[in-house]
Amino acid sequence: CHILDEESISVDSRNITCTTSPGNTTTIRGQGAVTVILDDMPLSALGFDYDNDPTISEISPTFFFKAGGTNFTITGQDLATVQNPILLIYLSTRQNQETRATFDYDNPIRSMSCIVVRDSSMLCAAPGLTELDFANESISVRFGLLMDGVTDLLILDIANLTIFDNPSFNGDATFSINPGQTRNLTFTGSHFYFTQLQVAVRAGTYTCQVVKITNTTLTCEVEIPSDAREDAHDIIV
């Protein structure tokens, strides 16, 4: 067990941090032991378990916008043991559609810390990639995971991720709704590559329930109470 940051350990330190060496097996627990030696005096050995290496089976969704912020749910097994899960994004080096895509796996373009929710799932936020130039409608990237010392997950082939340009809306939309009315509001624009669960619309303090989304239109339904004041309300998407 190799001590990290030896220079930071003082005589009155209450903690020693070390990194375990790989275990001989990933299926039998109780195989690890740590012996602490202080001034040539060995202390009692401390046992620990080698858990199974984590495995990954799914990521959802499989797209995000170049501004980042999309929350990925990553599903797998034996995730709870991981202390520092990190999402890695690899960009294709392909310059045009006629060239077969290759990826620079030695140099991920972004890395983002993740949060383990339970032994079978964790959450990772998509990084912002605002420097990307979108010559086409989308860009395909690969992803991997740095899970402490596990190396089998650095490159994952369960899915490619697609980056879309940020959504944009056409002009300033203005709607007239009288108190007591229920009305559908339709917004037009581009790159509406999101689901109904990923977008929320409000007209002032009133929720506009999203009912339909296409790549270029978003429609929501809002109900204005009959006792509402006649006033201008900002629409926030």
ZIJOGI-V59985 format. One record per run of one state. SS is the DSSP state (hx for helix, st for strand, lp for the rest). FROM is the first residue (numbers start at 1). LEN is the number of residues. If there is no record, write none. Layout:
BEGIN
{{SS,FROM,LEN} {SS,FROM,LEN}}
END
This chain:
BEGIN
{{lp,1,1} {st,2,2} {lp,4,2} {hx,6,3} {lp,9,9} {st,18,2} {lp,20,12} {st,32,3} {lp,35,2} {st,37,2} {lp,39,2} {st,41,2} {lp,43,3} {st,46,3} {lp,49,6} {st,55,6} {lp,61,2} {st,63,3} {lp,66,5} {st,71,7} {lp,78,7} {st,85,8} {lp,93,10} {st,103,1} {lp,104,6} {st,110,9} {lp,119,2} {st,121,5} {lp,126,12} {st,138,10} {lp,148,2} {st,150,1} {lp,151,5} {st,156,9} {lp,165,3} {st,168,2} {lp,170,12} {st,182,9} {lp,191,5} {hx,196,3} {lp,199,2} {st,201,3} {lp,204,2} {st,206,8} {lp,214,3} {st,217,7} {lp,224,11} {st,235,2} {lp,237,1}}
END
